Amino acid sequence: MEQASVVRAAIVVALAALLEAVLGPYLTFDFFSPKLTLIAVVFAVFQLRDLQAVLLGFFGGILLDALGSNLFGVGALGGLLAGTLAARAGAVRRKGTERVVLAQAAGLAVAAYDAMGLVARWLAGFGVPALDEYAVGGVLPDVALNALLAYLAGGWLLKIVTPKARNWEGR
């Protein structure tokens, strides 16, 4: 298998962060919304080396913080975790199951991002919903929505960041 392009992955993550910043406010339902940046990080860094994956995840998280509305630092930690989960999922993959494994990694990254956001708002002294209400009405639907989006868009994202195989003449 060929190594994924770091430049392509960075462009995909940056475009996803921009798309989330523009469309995110219109696609928010109560406590949950599509986390396009985290999904893009998981699928874009899947075939990269560990350090590249973690750094690109951190880059995506910083973009999420800069363009998003959450407390600064939550997106960076979420992107870092998404990059780490994708790198570990890439190390244990089987051919043909990439989309399912990465959809699960995206769901875990979204759950951790939501939990970090709740804890950060609580530590900052902002009003937070009750934990049971937030878990049932926010985290679970958010994880289900984003895992489904990750599964549906996963094959397309993998085709974008994976370079096409060249023949022996280099064309």
Secondary structure, 3 states (H helix, E strand, C coil): CCCCCHHHHHHHHHHHHHHHHHHHHHCCECCECCCHHHHHHHHHCCCCCHHHHHHHHHHHHHHHHHHCCCCCCHHHHHHHHHHHHHHHHHHCCCCCCHHHHHHHHHHHHHHHHHHHHHHHHHHHCCCCCCHHHHHHHHHHHHHHHHHHHHHHHHHHHHHHHCCCCCCCCCC
